[in-house]
Amino acid sequence: MFARIYRPSKTAMQSGRAKAQDWVLEFAPASARTPDPLMGWVSSSDMNAQVKLKFDSEDAAVAYAKTHGIPFRVSEPKTPKKIIKAYADNFSATRRESWTH
């Protein structure tokens, strides 16, 4: 039973970072998933694969794992590079890209 502590990335469906502020503790799969022969649904006998705990901070997630004796690995989030743009740059005389319209 090995756990991974990470901060999820923002979803591709929105520009905000509303659900990406929490830290998540998730267990690694202990057994392989198998397809159901009748319906084709994927199932697993590993109940820890369904557990996903959310914490406000990395320290809280690490403290939880240590108090319960869960071996863990912390994955640090990668901060995206900020690109500062202005709408007026689209019409600049020194524009580097060619116009497409």
Secondary structure as UniProt FT lines:
FT   STRAND          3..6
FT   TURN            12..13
FT   HELIX           18..20
FT   STRAND          23..27
FT   STRAND          34..35
FT   TURN            37..39
FT   STRAND          42..43
FT   HELIX           47..50
FT   STRAND          52..55
FT   HELIX           58..67
FT   TURN            68..69
FT   STRAND          72..75
FT   HELIX           87..91
FT   TURN            93..94
//
